[in-house]
C-alpha cells in the first residue's frame, strides 16, 4: 500500500501530523539530555520509539515523523558508533515506523476506516548535528560541499529504507534548504520543507518567510509541502498568511506547545501561552493550513485536540484552500 500526502488531503481535507518524539520518550522515563538526543533511543530503546509512533496513530495522526532528526553519520560516529552502525541506525528509524504502522493498521487502523499513515523521514539542519542551538539560527560556518554531503547520504539511507517523503525540518535558512531541495530532486523523491521561525515573518536566520516560499515554489517539482515547525504557536497564523502570499503549495504547520527552549541546558520552560492548542489549531486551519500537528513538548493530547479542531473546522463547511497545480 502506498501512502500519499495528496490522497490524505483529498480525503480528509486537513492532514493531522503527529507530535513530539522527544517529549513522549521523556514521559516514558528516558533521559535525552545527550548529544544524540532522540537518536540515542534508536540504539538503546527502539521498542519505545515504536510505541510512540503507535500512540500517535491512535491519537489520530495521519502521518508520522521518524526518530531521525538528530541521527547523522558524523554525529553517531562521534559518540562511538562505527560508520556501518550509524548507517544501520538511520535506516532503523524508518524500519521502526514501518513496523509500528503495520502493527497498528492490522490491529486497529483498517477496521476503524483510517487512512494509511505517511512515513515522513525527519532530517534536521546541520546545526542539529552540532547540538549547540545553532539549528535555530543557521549560525554555523560550513561549505556547500560539506553541507550537501552531510544531507545527501542520510537522505538516501532514509529513502532506501522505505520512507514515503523526505522531511527537511526545523530549517533556519534558505541557503541550506535550497541545497537540500536539490538533493531530493536529484533522488527523484517527494519532499517537504519546514522552517523554524523567530517571529511571525522571518525564519531563524532572519530571512522573510514569504521570500523563502517564493524561491522554493518554482523549479522544484517534487516539493509537495512547505511550512513551519518548532516555533511559538502565537507566530504561526501570521506565518501561514505570509506563506500563502508567495506559494500555492499546501502549507503544513506543527509548532511547539508554547514553552521556551534553552539550548545550553537543553530544557523547556513554560511561557504561559495565551490559548489552548486546539484553539490555535482551529485558527491555523482557518488561515489556510492544510496540515497541522505538534513539535517540541506536544504529546498525544495535543494531537487529539488537533483532530477535534479539524472536525469542528470541517463542520463549518470551510475546507482547507486547495492549491492550484504548480507549473
Secondary structure, 3 states (H helix, E strand, C coil): CCCCHHHHHHHHCCEECCCCHHHHHHHCCCCCCCCCCCHHHHHHCHHHHHHHHHHHHHHCCCEEECCCCCCCHHHHHCCCCCHHHHHHHHHHHHHHHHHHHHHHHHHHHCCCCCCCCEEEEEECCHHHHHCCCHHHCCCCCCCHHHHHHHHHHHHHHHHHCCCCEEEEEEECCHHHHHHHHHHHHHHCCCEEEEECECCCCEECCCCEHHHHHHHHCCCCCCEEEEEEECCCHHHHHHHHHHHHCCCCCEEEEEECCCCEEECCCCEEECCCCCCCHHHHHHHHHHHCCCEEEECCCCCHHHHHHHHHHHHHHHHCCCCCCCCCCCC
